[in-house]
Amino acid sequence: MEEQARITRARVARAAAGLALLAPSAVALAAGFQLNENSTSGLGTAFASGAAASEDATTLWSNAAGISRLRSTQGAVAVHLVKPSIKFGDQGSAAALGQPLGGNGGDAGGVNVVPNGYVVFPINAQWSAGVGLNAPWGLVTEYDEGWVGRFQALKSSIQTINLNPAVSWKPMSNLAVGLGLNFQYIKAEFTNQVNYTAAILQAAGLAGIPVNPVDVAGLETRARVEGSDSAWGWNAGLLFDIDANSRVGLSYRSPIKYKIDGDATFQNPAAPLAPAPLVAAVNAQLANTAITSEVKLPAIVNLSYFRTLNSQWDVLADAQWTGWSSIKDLTFVRSNGSVLSSTPENFKDTWKFALGAHYRYDAKWTLRAGVALDKSPVQTEFRTPRLPDADRTWLTAGVQYKLNPQAVLDFGAGYIWVKDAAIDSNPSGAPAATAAFGRLRGSYDANVVLLSGQFTYTF
């Protein structure tokens, strides 16, 4: 009898070692979580000529060299409402082992509020300085409880705060150089369900312990990963006046590398109808633990052109490169050094191209319009439901009203069409993966609505 108990304990231990597949997957930073919404005046033209327009204090973010054009102290405060709509359409998904299939998840998008503020002041004819506070990266998606992809994702939240002091120097009358530092804080939360039924049945099969599948059907664990970190980066820029009516700008923002520290927590079923050794083995694998994860947010390069055609019209153009290939995967490591989960991302570098125009109706009113083509870093075979990103097209408009020589109001709006995005979480149809997570197979229909307001005051 004692020998039999020893053999059973050994089998259960081996079974527990094989449960890594059932730990939460895809707890990763989603693609396309860059927030361009750092200026209302910029939104009106789809952020065309961000590094060259240099209209107001918000230029501190897009090109620090541009603050040299502001010859008086100026402050700008903006608030942006970002409303994505993200809807999944099922095209042959499969249920996980012992679980119902579930619904389509509803609209995973939510209303996100993105504020930012900037203050810029000239020091003398050659030097200017300023500071900005904004949120350059962010994401919130949340699916309905019980949806078909619940074992891949429920809630995904990324929040950042970036503090950016900067200076600008004019070595020549037609050339300005900018340099800034960035202190950035990131906080992330990811949740999903874990198929506890499959974990029990897998452990039972490996340990040779009989379990009635009916007794453990429909059991799930809620998994949550939370973490935060802060890190430093830098930015630099050039602004060159070609002539009195045209200029070109170039800006660079460095990658920022984080080592996120946090916790993974699991809410396991209270008293499943399964042999105690199996329950103990599964609960040991799905136990609360400290975690760490390293991620390198990408570098950004902007090349912009601005030209005044006449007293009424300006034209703007912009090309933005984002080095998303810095994110190959995202791995969470337990405090004991073992891997909790690892999600391949294999992001690709991307380009965003934008064209815009200003029309000065009179001394008080200026109208804006812009269009942009924005490529996604996500490759189809690595798409996850955290944020099923795809190539996007922007169409934006804006209006500026000068209350008086010191106070200016800007309003902007935009609509982003997102290309339909196919997803198949298990394209090979591997039985083990389907048993653990189900198979999420279908297509996403997505769009984004943007509304923004900004107040700028010159002292």
GUMIVEX-562562 format. One record per residue (C-alpha): residue in one letter; residue number from 1; z, y, x. Coordinates in Angstrom, 2 decimals. Layout:
<pts>
  residuo  num       zz       yy       xx
        A  NUM        Z        Y        X
...
</pts>
This chain:
<pts>
  residuo  num       zz       yy       xx
        M    1     0.00     0.00     0.00
        E    2     0.87     2.43     2.81
        E    3    -2.37     1.58     4.60
        Q    4    -4.34     2.20     1.40
        A    5    -2.67     5.61     0.99
        R    6    -3.54     6.48     4.59
        I    7    -7.20     5.54     4.01
        T    8    -7.25     7.64     0.81
        R    9    -5.78    10.66     2.61
        A   10    -8.40    10.32     5.36
        R   11   -11.22    10.14     2.81
        V   12    -9.90    13.19     1.01
        A   13    -9.70    15.10     4.31
        R   14   -13.33    14.21     5.08
        A   15   -14.29    15.26     1.56
        A   16   -12.59    18.62     2.03
        A   17   -14.56    19.17     5.22
        G   18   -17.78    18.70     3.26
        L   19   -17.04    21.38     0.69
        A   20   -18.36    24.34     2.69
        L   21   -21.49    24.35     0.53
        L   22   -19.37    25.25    -2.47
        A   23   -17.83    28.37    -0.94
        P   24   -19.18    31.62    -2.39
        S   25   -22.72    32.28    -1.24
        A   26   -24.70    35.51    -1.10
        V   27   -21.60    37.65    -0.67
        A   28   -23.79    40.01     1.31
        L   29   -24.85    43.60     1.49
        A   30   -27.78    43.90    -0.88
        A   31   -31.14    45.32     0.12
        G   32   -32.22    48.79    -0.80
        F   33   -28.72    50.27    -0.92
        Q   34   -29.77    53.42     0.93
        L   35   -29.05    56.58    -1.08
        N   36   -31.62    59.32    -0.51
        E   37   -29.83    61.47    -3.09
        N   38   -28.24    64.00    -0.75
        S   39   -29.85    67.19    -2.06
        T   40   -30.99    68.37    -5.51
        S   41   -33.52    70.75    -4.00
        G   42   -34.90    67.77    -2.08
        L   43   -34.98    65.48    -5.12
        G   44   -37.38    67.82    -6.91
        T   45   -40.08    66.95    -4.35
        A   46   -39.12    63.26    -3.87
        F   47   -37.50    64.37    -0.59
        A   48   -40.88    65.24     0.90
        S   49   -40.56    67.34     4.06
        G   50   -36.85    66.60     4.30
        A   51   -36.83    67.28     8.04
        A   52   -38.93    70.48     7.84
        A   53   -38.29    72.29     4.52
        S   54   -34.91    73.71     5.62
        E   55   -34.37    75.64     2.38
        D   56   -30.60    75.57     2.12
        A   57   -27.42    74.09     3.58
        T   58   -28.37    70.55     2.48
        T   59   -30.81    70.51     5.41
        L   60   -27.82    69.61     7.57
        W   61   -28.24    66.00     6.41
        S   62   -32.01    65.72     6.67
        N   63   -32.38    67.63     9.96
        A   64   -29.53    69.44    11.70
        A   65   -32.05    71.63    13.55
        G   66   -32.97    73.17    10.19
        I   67   -29.66    74.99     9.82
        S   68   -30.98    77.49    12.38
        R   69   -33.15    78.99     9.61
        L   70   -30.09    80.05     7.59
        R   71   -29.02    83.44     8.90
        S   72   -25.92    83.81     6.69
        T   73   -22.99    81.54     5.89
        Q   74   -23.97    79.26     3.04
        G   75   -22.39    76.47     1.01
        A   76   -24.03    73.93    -1.29
        V   77   -22.48    71.40    -3.67
        A   78   -24.54    68.78    -5.53
        V   79   -23.87    65.95    -7.97
        H   80   -26.38    63.19    -8.68
        L   81   -26.38    60.63   -11.48
        V   82   -28.17    57.43   -10.48
        K   83   -28.83    54.99   -13.36
        P   84   -30.60    51.78   -12.36
        S   85   -31.69    49.24   -14.95
        I   86   -31.84    45.67   -13.61
        K   87   -32.76    42.90   -16.06
        F   88   -33.39    39.24   -15.25
        G   89   -35.94    37.16   -17.14
        D   90   -35.45    33.40   -16.94
        Q   91   -38.47    31.31   -15.90
        G   92   -37.13    27.80   -15.43
        S   93   -33.60    28.17   -14.11
        A   94   -31.44    25.06   -13.92
        A   95   -27.75    24.62   -14.72
        A   96   -25.23    23.74   -12.02
        L   97   -23.57    20.32   -12.10
        G   98   -21.15    20.03   -15.02
        Q   99   -21.83    23.56   -16.23
        P  100   -23.71    25.24   -19.10
        L  101   -26.83    27.16   -18.10
        G  102   -25.62    30.59   -19.27
        G  103   -27.37    33.77   -20.37
        N  104   -29.63    36.28   -18.60
        G  105   -26.80    38.57   -17.45
        G  106   -27.60    41.70   -19.46
        D  107   -28.40    44.94   -17.62
        A  108   -26.82    44.68   -14.17
        G  109   -27.33    48.37   -13.45
        G  110   -24.64    50.98   -14.05
        V  111   -24.23    54.74   -13.86
        N  112   -23.39    55.81   -10.31
        V  113   -22.14    59.32    -9.47
        V  114   -23.11    60.52    -5.99
        P  115   -21.59    63.87    -4.88
        N  116   -22.19    65.78    -1.67
        G  117   -21.35    69.13    -0.14
        Y  118   -22.37    71.21     2.89
        V  119   -21.27    74.42     4.62
        V  120   -23.39    76.12     7.29
        F  121   -22.70    79.29     9.30
        P  122   -24.56    81.12    12.10
        I  123   -22.65    81.77    15.30
        N  124   -25.19    84.08    16.96
        A  125   -28.97    84.43    17.23
        Q  126   -29.29    81.08    19.00
        W  127   -26.46    78.92    17.67
        S  128   -25.52    77.70    14.19
        A  129   -23.01    75.13    13.03
        G  130   -22.04    73.30     9.86
        V  131   -20.45    70.28     8.28
        G  132   -21.54    67.96     5.49
        L  133   -19.80    65.37     3.35
        N  134   -21.97    62.84     1.51
        A  135   -22.56    59.20     0.55
        P  136   -25.64    57.84     2.36
        W  137   -25.29    54.18     1.31
        G  138   -24.15    52.76    -2.01
        L  139   -24.56    50.08    -4.64
        V  140   -23.01    48.96    -7.92
        T  141   -24.42    46.03    -9.90
        E  142   -22.55    43.84   -12.37
        Y  143   -23.77    40.97   -14.53
        D  144   -22.31    39.67   -17.78
        E  145   -19.70    36.94   -17.55
        G  146   -21.12    33.44   -17.85
        W  147   -24.69    34.34   -16.88
        V  148   -27.05    31.80   -15.31
        G  149   -26.67    33.29   -11.82
        R  150   -22.88    33.61   -11.87
        F  151   -22.52    31.18    -8.94
        Q  152   -24.60    33.59    -6.81
        A  153   -23.36    36.99    -8.00
        L  154   -21.29    38.82   -10.59
        K  155   -20.27    42.20    -9.22
        S  156   -21.52    43.92    -6.07
        S  157   -20.11    47.26    -4.97
        I  158   -20.71    49.23    -1.78
        Q  159   -19.28    52.71    -1.27
        T  160   -19.62    54.96     1.77
        I  161   -18.35    58.40     2.75
        N  162   -19.96    60.23     5.67
        L  163   -18.50    63.29     7.43
        N  164   -21.16    65.02     9.53
        P  165   -20.37    68.06    11.72
        A  166   -23.49    69.43    13.43
        V  167   -24.81    72.27    15.58
        S  168   -28.24    73.81    16.05
        W  169   -29.59    75.64    19.11
        K  170   -32.75    77.73    19.39
        P  171   -33.96    77.72    23.03
        M  172   -37.16    79.47    21.86
        S  173   -38.04    81.59    18.85
        N  174   -40.19    78.81    17.35
        L  175   -38.11    75.76    18.35
        A  176   -34.70    74.56    17.20
        V  177   -32.72    71.52    18.33
        G  178   -29.95    69.93    16.26
        L  179   -27.20    67.46    17.10
        G  180   -24.43    65.98    14.96
        L  181   -21.72    63.33    14.81
        N  182   -21.05    61.03    11.87
        F  183   -17.72    59.53    10.92
        Q  184   -18.45    57.01     8.20
        Y  185   -16.22    54.85     6.01
        I  186   -17.43    51.82     4.08
        K  187   -15.75    49.82     1.34
        A  188   -17.29    46.74    -0.26
        E  189   -16.44    44.28    -3.02
        F  190   -18.37    41.17    -4.06
        T  191   -17.50    38.66    -6.75
        N  192   -19.04    35.43    -8.03
        Q  193   -18.00    32.17    -9.62
        V  194   -17.60    28.93    -7.68
        N  195   -18.49    25.62    -9.35
        Y  196   -15.09    23.96    -9.25
        T  197   -16.44    20.98   -11.23
        A  198   -19.02    20.23    -8.55
        A  199   -16.38    20.61    -5.85
        I  200   -14.13    18.01    -7.52
        L  201   -16.99    15.58    -8.10
        Q  202   -18.30    16.00    -4.55
        A  203   -14.84    15.41    -3.10
        A  204   -14.40    12.36    -5.36
        G  205   -17.71    10.86    -4.24
        L  206   -17.00    11.38    -0.56
        A  207   -13.46    10.01    -0.84
        G  208   -14.42     7.06    -3.07
        I  209   -12.01     8.09    -5.84
        P  210   -13.28     7.61    -9.41
        V  211   -13.29    10.68   -11.68
        N  212   -14.57    10.95   -15.24
        P  213   -17.06    13.89   -15.21
        V  214   -16.10    14.76   -18.78
        D  215   -12.52    15.43   -17.68
        V  216   -13.56    18.12   -15.18
        A  217   -16.63    19.60   -16.91
        G  218   -16.94    23.40   -17.07
        L  219   -14.34    24.25   -14.41
        E  220   -14.96    27.43   -12.41
        T  221   -13.20    29.47    -9.74
        R  222   -13.48    33.27    -9.48
        A  223   -14.13    34.34    -5.89
        R  224   -13.71    37.91    -4.65
        V  225   -14.43    39.29    -1.18
        E  226   -13.19    42.80    -0.37
        G  227   -13.25    44.69     2.90
        S  228   -13.54    48.07     4.59
        D  229   -14.05    49.72     7.96
        S  230   -14.88    53.05     9.59
        A  231   -17.24    53.75    12.45
        W  232   -19.06    56.49    14.36
        G  233   -22.73    57.40    14.65
        W  234   -24.84    60.40    15.61
        N  235   -27.92    62.31    14.55
        A  236   -30.42    64.62    16.23
        G  237   -33.44    66.66    15.21
        L  238   -36.20    69.06    16.20
        L  239   -37.81    71.81    14.14
        F  240   -40.97    73.47    15.47
        D  241   -42.74    76.44    13.88
        I  242   -46.49    75.88    14.29
        D  243   -47.15    79.39    13.01
        A  244   -45.64    81.82    10.52
        N  245   -46.58    79.61     7.56
        S  246   -46.15    76.04     8.75
        R  247   -43.65    73.92    10.60
        V  248   -42.97    70.32    11.52
        G  249   -39.61    68.54    11.73
        L  250   -38.42    65.33    13.34
        S  251   -34.98    63.82    12.78
        Y  252   -33.15    60.69    13.84
        R  253   -29.99    59.04    12.56
        S  254   -28.43    56.34    14.68
        P  255   -27.47    52.89    13.39
        I  256   -23.79    52.45    12.60
        K  257   -22.09    49.18    13.42
        Y  258   -19.14    47.99    11.36
        K  259   -16.62    45.22    11.77
        I  260   -15.36    44.86     8.22
        D  261   -11.86    43.50     7.73
        G  262   -10.67    42.31     4.36
        D  263    -9.68    39.38     2.19
        A  264   -11.27    36.57     0.22
        T  265    -9.32    35.50    -2.87
        F  266    -9.85    32.61    -5.28
        Q  267    -8.57    32.07    -8.81
        N  268    -8.69    28.29    -9.17
        P  269    -8.13    26.42   -12.47
        A  270    -4.43    25.92   -13.15
        A  271    -4.23    22.18   -13.94
        P  272    -7.58    20.36   -13.79
        L  273    -7.65    16.75   -15.04
        A  274    -8.38    15.20   -11.66
        P  275    -6.37    13.15    -9.14
        A  276    -3.90    15.32    -7.26
        P  277    -5.31    14.55    -3.78
        L  278    -8.74    15.81    -4.85
        V  279    -7.31    18.97    -6.40
        A  280    -5.33    19.65    -3.22
        A  281    -8.42    19.13    -1.06
        V  282   -10.58    21.48    -3.12
        N  283    -7.84    24.13    -3.39
        A  284    -7.36    23.99     0.38
        Q  285   -11.01    24.91     0.85
        L  286   -10.87    27.57    -1.85
        A  287    -7.70    29.19    -0.52
        N  288    -7.03    32.89    -0.03
        T  289    -7.77    34.08     3.49
        A  290    -8.35    37.14     5.62
        I  291   -12.00    37.64     6.56
        T  292   -14.10    39.65     8.99
        S  293   -17.79    40.49     8.96
        E  294   -20.05    42.45    11.27
        V  295   -22.95    44.51     9.92
        K  296   -25.20    47.10    11.55
        L  297   -26.53    49.71     9.12
        P  298   -30.02    50.83    10.11
        A  299   -31.37    53.79    12.00
        I  300   -33.46    56.36    10.09
        V  301   -36.36    58.45    11.44
        N  302   -38.07    61.28     9.50
        L  303   -41.27    63.12    10.36
        S  304   -41.98    66.04     8.02
        Y  305   -44.50    68.83     7.49
        F  306   -44.09    72.06     5.49
        R  307   -46.73    74.70     4.83
        T  308   -46.74    77.88     2.77
        L  309   -50.21    78.29     1.29
        N  310   -49.71    81.68    -0.34
        S  311   -47.11    83.75    -2.18
        Q  312   -46.76    81.06    -4.86
        W  313   -47.46    77.62    -3.36
        D  314   -45.88    75.42    -0.67
        V  315   -47.00    71.88     0.19
        L  316   -44.71    69.26     1.71
        A  317   -45.25    65.86     3.32
        D  318   -42.88    63.29     4.76
        A  319   -42.81    59.87     6.40
        Q  320   -39.47    58.07     6.72
        W  321   -38.86    54.90     8.73
        T  322   -35.71    52.82     8.19
        G  323   -34.82    50.10    10.70
        W  324   -33.58    47.50     8.21
        S  325   -34.33    44.65    10.61
        S  326   -30.92    45.35    12.14
        I  327   -29.58    43.19     9.28
        K  328   -30.56    39.56     9.89
        D  329   -27.73    37.93     7.97
        L  330   -24.24    38.62     6.78
        T  331   -21.53    36.16     7.70
        F  332   -17.89    36.18     6.60
        V  333   -15.47    34.46     8.95
        R  334   -12.00    33.24     7.97
        S  335    -8.93    34.15     9.96
        N  336    -8.94    30.66    11.51
        G  337   -12.44    31.21    12.91
        S  338   -14.35    29.04    10.43
        V  339   -17.26    30.41     8.42
        L  340   -16.51    31.16     4.78
        S  341   -20.14    31.96     3.93
        S  342   -23.33    33.04     5.64
        T  343   -26.28    34.57     3.83
        P  344   -29.66    35.02     5.55
        E  345   -31.11    38.46     4.83
        N  346   -33.95    38.88     7.36
        F  347   -34.64    42.43     6.23
        K  348   -37.84    44.04     7.48
        D  349   -38.28    47.62     8.67
        T  350   -39.70    49.90     5.99
        W  351   -41.60    53.14     5.41
        K  352   -41.30    55.74     2.65
        F  353   -44.12    58.25     2.23
        A  354   -43.71    61.36     0.07
        L  355   -45.79    64.37    -1.01
        G  356   -44.44    67.41    -2.82
        A  357   -45.11    71.00    -3.85
        H  358   -43.26    74.22    -4.74
        Y  359   -44.60    76.76    -7.21
        R  360   -42.88    80.16    -7.28
        Y  361   -43.35    81.36   -10.86
        D  362   -41.62    84.67   -10.15
        A  363   -38.76    86.06    -8.07
        K  364   -36.17    83.97    -9.91
        W  365   -37.91    80.71   -10.87
        T  366   -39.35    78.03    -8.60
        L  367   -40.82    74.76    -9.88
        R  368   -40.97    71.55    -7.84
        A  369   -42.76    68.20    -8.08
        G  370   -43.06    65.14    -5.86
        V  371   -44.27    61.57    -5.58
        A  372   -43.29    58.85    -3.10
        L  373   -44.15    55.27    -2.18
        D  374   -41.04    53.44    -1.01
        K  375   -41.30    49.97     0.54
        S  376   -38.50    47.44     0.14
        P  377   -36.84    45.68     3.09
        V  378   -36.42    42.49     1.04
        Q  379   -38.72    39.55     1.64
        T  380   -39.38    37.48    -1.49
        E  381   -38.05    34.23    -0.06
        F  382   -34.70    35.88     0.78
        R  383   -34.21    37.87    -2.44
        T  384   -30.76    37.51    -4.03
        P  385   -29.32    38.74    -7.35
        R  386   -26.91    41.11    -5.58
        L  387   -29.73    43.66    -5.72
        P  388   -33.17    42.12    -6.35
        D  389   -35.04    44.91    -4.64
        A  390   -38.82    45.40    -4.51
        D  391   -41.33    48.12    -3.61
        R  392   -40.84    51.35    -5.56
        T  393   -42.80    54.41    -6.68
        W  394   -41.03    57.74    -7.22
        L  395   -42.06    60.57    -9.55
        T  396   -39.76    63.61    -9.49
        A  397   -39.57    67.20   -10.71
        G  398   -37.18    70.08   -10.26
        V  399   -36.50    73.71   -11.02
        Q  400   -34.62    76.43    -9.14
        Y  401   -33.15    79.54   -10.72
        K  402   -31.75    82.42    -8.66
        L  403   -28.81    83.89   -10.53
        N  404   -28.63    86.73    -8.00
        P  405   -29.36    87.18    -4.28
        Q  406   -26.31    85.06    -3.41
        A  407   -26.15    82.32    -6.08
        V  408   -28.82    79.70    -6.77
        L  409   -28.94    76.80    -9.22
        D  410   -31.13    73.72    -8.71
        F  411   -31.82    70.94   -11.17
        G  412   -33.81    67.81   -10.49
        A  413   -34.86    64.61   -12.23
        G  414   -36.71    61.51   -11.18
        Y  415   -37.97    58.16   -12.38
        I  416   -38.48    55.22   -10.05
        W  417   -40.72    52.31   -10.99
        V  418   -39.65    49.11    -9.25
        K  419   -42.24    46.39    -8.84
        D  420   -41.42    43.17   -10.73
        A  421   -39.47    40.95    -8.35
        A  422   -39.71    37.16    -8.42
        I  423   -36.64    35.18    -7.45
        D  424   -35.98    31.50    -6.80
        S  425   -32.58    30.76    -5.29
        N  426   -33.57    27.17    -4.48
        P  427   -37.35    27.02    -3.97
        S  428   -37.19    23.55    -2.40
        G  429   -35.25    22.20    -5.37
        A  430   -32.58    20.71    -3.09
        P  431   -30.29    18.62    -5.37
        A  432   -27.06    19.51    -3.54
        A  433   -27.71    23.24    -3.81
        T  434   -28.68    22.96    -7.48
        A  435   -25.52    20.95    -8.20
        A  436   -23.32    23.60    -6.58
        F  437   -24.98    26.84    -7.66
        G  438   -27.60    25.97   -10.22
        R  439   -31.11    27.28    -9.70
        L  440   -31.83    30.93   -10.47
        R  441   -35.54    31.12   -11.11
        G  442   -37.33    33.98   -12.81
        S  443   -38.31    37.63   -12.41
        Y  444   -36.58    41.01   -12.46
        D  445   -37.66    44.10   -14.38
        A  446   -36.07    47.19   -12.87
        N  447   -36.26    50.97   -12.83
        V  448   -34.06    53.91   -11.83
        V  449   -33.41    57.24   -13.58
        L  450   -32.12    60.17   -11.50
        L  451   -30.52    63.42   -12.70
        S  452   -29.12    66.01   -10.31
        G  453   -27.61    69.48   -10.16
        Q  454   -26.80    71.75    -7.21
        F  455   -25.10    75.12    -6.72
        T  456   -25.81    77.06    -3.53
        Y  457   -24.00    80.26    -2.56
        T  458   -24.79    82.56     0.36
        F  459   -21.85    84.63     1.58
</pts>
